[in-house]
Amino acid sequence: MTGSLVGGALMGAAIYLLDILLRPQFANGGMELILFLIEGVACDLVYGLIEDSYTAGSGFGTNVSVKKSVVAALTIWLTDIFLRTSNFTGAGTEMIKFFIQGFIVMFALGYKM
């Protein structure tokens, strides 16, 4: 369970960092889909790094797949809808939101498809 909590925190940190850096550029004009796809690829990279740390992996970025990136992007999009992002104002509550999103994405990517 500790691995899932740490993995969820790492995924949440990746989502949070990209959201802060890229949201101003992609929030206007309906470009949020691209933002979610970029966040999905980042989550897939983080998930690959976490999985490689448990085994003798093949290195950074070699485990990225379109399927997992799209699943992560859809999960982030759906959790944004269900968590109602307008309810999370301030840095503390936003961190909680991104941890919850990262935790859910961790489980979505860990599900054997």
Contact map, one row per residue, 1 for C-alpha under 8 A:
11111000000000000000000000000000000000000000000000000000000000000000000000000000000000000000000000000000000000000
11111100000000000000000000000000000000000000000000000000000000000000000000000000000000000000000000000000000000000
11111110000000000000000000000000000000000000000000000000000000000000000000000000000000000000000000000000000000000
11111111000000000000000000000000000000000000000000000000000000000000000000000000000000000000000000000010010000000
11111111100000000000000000000000000000000000000000000000000000000000000000000000000000000000000000000010000000000
01111111110000000000000000000000000000000000000000000000000000000000000000000000000000000000000000000000000000000
00111111111000000000000000000000000000000000001001000000000000000000000000000000000000000000000000000110010000000
00011111111100000000000000000000000000000000000000000000000000000000000000000000000000000000000000111111110000000
00001111111110000000000000000000000000000000000000000000000000000000000000000000000000000000000000100110000000000
00000111111111000000000000000000000000000000010000000000000000000000000000000000000000000000000000000100000000000
00000011111111100000000000000000000000000010011000000000000000000000000000000000000000000000000000101110110000000
00000001111111110000000000000000000000000000000000000000000000000000000000000000000000000000001001111110000000000
00000000111111111000000000000000000000000000000000000000000000000000000000000000000000000000000001100100000000000
00000000011111111100000000000000000000100110010000000000000000000000000000000000000000000000000000000000000000000
00000000001111111110000000000000000000100110000000000000000000000000000000000000000000000000000001000100000000000
00000000000111111111000000000000000000000000000000000000000000000000000000000000000000000000001001000000000000000
00000000000011111111100000000000000000000000000000000000000000000000000000000000000000000000000000000000000000000
00000000000001111111111000000000000000100000000000000000000000000000000000000000000000000000000000000000000000000
00000000000000111111111000000000001000100000000000000000000000000000000000000000000000000000000000000000000000000
00000000000000011111111100000000000000000000000000000000000000000000000000000000000000000000000000000000000000000
00000000000000001111111100000000000000000000000000000000000000000000000000000000000000000000000000000000000000000
00000000000000000111111111000000001000000000000000000000000000000000000000000000000000000000000000000000000000000
00000000000000000111111111100001001000000000000000000000000000000000000000000000000000000000000000000000000000000
00000000000000000001111111110000000000000000000000000000000000000000000000000000000000000000000000000000000000000
00000000000000000000011111110000000000000000000000000000000000000000000000000000000000000000000000000000000000000
00000000000000000000011111111111011000000000000000000000000000000000000000000000000000000000000000000000000000000
00000000000000000000001111111111000000000000000000000000000000000000000000000000000000000000000000000000000000000
00000000000000000000000111111111000000000000000000000000000000000000000000000000000000000000000000000000000000000
00000000000000000000000001111110000000000000000000000000000000000000000000000000000000000000000000000000000000000
00000000000000000000000001111111100000000000000000000000000000000000000000000000000000000000000000000000000000000
00000000000000000000000001111111111000000000000000000000000000000000000000000000000000000000000000000000000000000
00000000000000000000001001110111111100000000000000000000000000000000000000000000000000000000000000000000000000000
00000000000000000000000000000111111110000000000000000000000000000000000000000000000000000000000000000000000000000
00000000000000000000000001000011111111000000000000000000000000000000000000000000000000000000000000000000000000000
00000000000000000010011001000011111111100000000000000000000000000000000000000000000000000000000000000000000000000
00000000000000000000000000000001111111110000000000000000000000000000000011011000000000000000000000000000000000000
00000000000000000000000000000000111111111000000000000000000000000000110010000000000000000000000000000000000000000
00000000000000000000000000000000011111111100000000000000000000000000000010000000000000000000000000000000000000000
00000000000001100110000000000000001111111110000000000000000000000000000110000000000000000000000000000000000000000
00000000000000000000000000000000000111111111000000000000000000000001111111010000000000000000000000000000000000000
00000000000000000000000000000000000011111111100000000000000000010000110110000000000000000000000000000000000000000
00000000000001100000000000000000000001111111110000000000000000000000100000000000000000000000000000000000000000000
00000000001001100000000000000000000000111111111000000000000000000000100100000000000000000000000000000000100000000
00000000000000000000000000000000000000011111111100000000000000111001100100000000000000000000000000000000000010000
00000000000000000000000000000000000000001111111110000000000110110000000000000000000000000000000000000000000000000
00000000011001000000000000000000000000000111111111000000000000000000000000000000000000000000000000000000000000000
00000010001000000000000000000000000000000011111111100000000000000000000000000000000000000000000000000000010010000
00000000000000000000000000000000000000000001111111110000000111110000000000000000000000000000000000000000000000000
00000000000000000000000000000000000000000000111111111000001110000000000000000000000000000000000000000000000000000
00000010000000000000000000000000000000000000011111111100000000000000000000000000000000000000000000000000000000000
00000000000000000000000000000000000000000000001111111110100000000000000000000000000000000000000000000000000000000
00000000000000000000000000000000000000000000000111111111111000000000000000000000000000000000000000000000000000000
00000000000000000000000000000000000000000000000011111111100000000000000000000000000000000000000000000000000000000
00000000000000000000000000000000000000000000000001111111100000000000000000000000000000000000000000000000000000000
00000000000000000000000000000000000000000000000000111111100000000000000000000000000000000000000000000000000000000
00000000000000000000000000000000000000000000000000011111110000000000000000000000000000000000000000000000000000000
00000000000000000000000000000000000000000000000000111111111000000000000000000000000000000000000000000000000000000
00000000000000000000000000000000000000000000000000010001111101000000000000000000000000000000000000000000000000000
00000000000000000000000000000000000000000000000010010000111111000000000000000000000000000000000000000000000000000
00000000000000000000000000000000000000000000100110000000011111100000000000000000000000000000000000000000000000000
00000000000000000000000000000000000000000000100110000000001111110000000000000000000000000000000000000000000000000
00000000000000000000000000000000000000000000000100000000011111110000000000000000000000000000000000000000000000000
00000000000000000000000000000000000000000001100100000000000111111000000000000000000000000000000000000000000000000
00000000000000000000000000000000000000001001100100000000000011111101100000000000000000000000000000000000000000000
00000000000000000000000000000000000000000001000000000000000000111111100000000000000000000000000000000000000000000
00000000000000000000000000000000000000000000000000000000000000011111110000000000000000000000000000000000000000000
00000000000000000000000000000000000000000000000000000000000000001111111000000000000000000000000000000000000000000
00000000000000000000000000000000000000010001000000000000000000011111111100000000000000000000000000000000000010000
00000000000000000000000000000000000010011111000000000000000000011111111110000000000000000000000000000000000000000
00000000000000000000000000000000000010011000000000000000000000000111111111000000000000000000000000000000000000000
00000000000000000000000000000000000000010000000000000000000000000011111111100000000000000000000000000000000110000
00000000000000000000000000000000000000111011000000000000000000000001111111110000000000000000000000000000100110000
00000000000000000000000000000000000111111000000000000000000000000000111111111000000000000000000000000000000000000
00000000000000000000000000000000000100010000000000000000000000000000011111111100000000000000000000000000000000000
00000000000000000000000000000000000000000000000000000000000000000000001111111110000000000000000000001001100100000
00000000000000000000000000000000000100010000000000000000000000000000000111111111000000000000000000001000100000000
00000000000000000000000000000000000100000000000000000000000000000000000011111111100000000000000000000000000000000
00000000000000000000000000000000000000000000000000000000000000000000000001111111110000000000000000000000000000000
00000000000000000000000000000000000000000000000000000000000000000000000000111111111000000000000000001000000000000
00000000000000000000000000000000000000000000000000000000000000000000000000011111111110000000000000000000000000000
00000000000000000000000000000000000000000000000000000000000000000000000000001111111110000000000000000000000000000
00000000000000000000000000000000000000000000000000000000000000000000000000000111111100000000000000000000000000000
00000000000000000000000000000000000000000000000000000000000000000000000000000011111110100000000010000000000000000
00000000000000000000000000000000000000000000000000000000000000000000000000000001111111110000000000000000000000000
00000000000000000000000000000000000000000000000000000000000000000000000000000001101111110000000000000000000000000
00000000000000000000000000000000000000000000000000000000000000000000000000000000000111111000000000000000000000000
00000000000000000000000000000000000000000000000000000000000000000000000000000000001111111000000000000000000000000
00000000000000000000000000000000000000000000000000000000000000000000000000000000000111111100110010000000000000000
00000000000000000000000000000000000000000000000000000000000000000000000000000000000001111110110000000000000000000
00000000000000000000000000000000000000000000000000000000000000000000000000000000000000011111110000000000000000000
00000000000000000000000000000000000000000000000000000000000000000000000000000000000000001111111000000000000000000
00000000000000000000000000000000000000000000000000000000000000000000000000000000000000000111111100000000000000000
00000000000000000000000000000000000000000000000000000000000000000000000000000000000000011111111110000000000000000
00000000000000000000000000000000000000000000000000000000000000000000000000000000000000011111111111000000000000000
00000000000100010000000000000000000000000000000000000000000000000000000000000000000000000011111111100000000000000
00000000000000000000000000000000000000000000000000000000000000000000000000000000000000000001111111110000000000000
00000000000000000000000000000000000000000000000000000000000000000000000000000000001000010000111111111000000000000
00000000000110110000000000000000000000000000000000000000000000000000000000000000000000000000011111111100000000000
00000001101110000000000000000000000000000000000000000000000000000000000000000000000000000000001111111110000000000
00000001000100000000000000000000000000000000000000000000000000000000000000000000000000000000000111111111000000000
00000001001100000000000000000000000000000000000000000000000000000000000000110010000000000000000011111111100000000
00000011111110100000000000000000000000000000000000000000000000000000000000000000000000000000000001111111110000000
00011011101100000000000000000000000000000000000000000000000000000000000000000000000000000000000000111111111000000
00000001000000000000000000000000000000000000000000000000000000000000000000100000000000000000000000011111111100000
00000001001000000000000000000000000000000010000000000000000000000000000100110000000000000000000000001111111110000
00010011001000000000000000000000000000000000001000000000000000000000000000000000000000000000000000000111111111000
00000000000000000000000000000000000000000000000000000000000000000000000000000000000000000000000000000011111111100
00000000000000000000000000000000000000000000000000000000000000000000001100100000000000000000000000000001111111100
00000000000000000000000000000000000000000001001000000000000000000001001100000000000000000000000000000000111111110
00000000000000000000000000000000000000000000000000000000000000000000000000000000000000000000000000000000011111110
00000000000000000000000000000000000000000000000000000000000000000000000000000000000000000000000000000000001111111
00000000000000000000000000000000000000000000000000000000000000000000000000000000000000000000000000000000000011111
00000000000000000000000000000000000000000000000000000000000000000000000000000000000000000000000000000000000000111
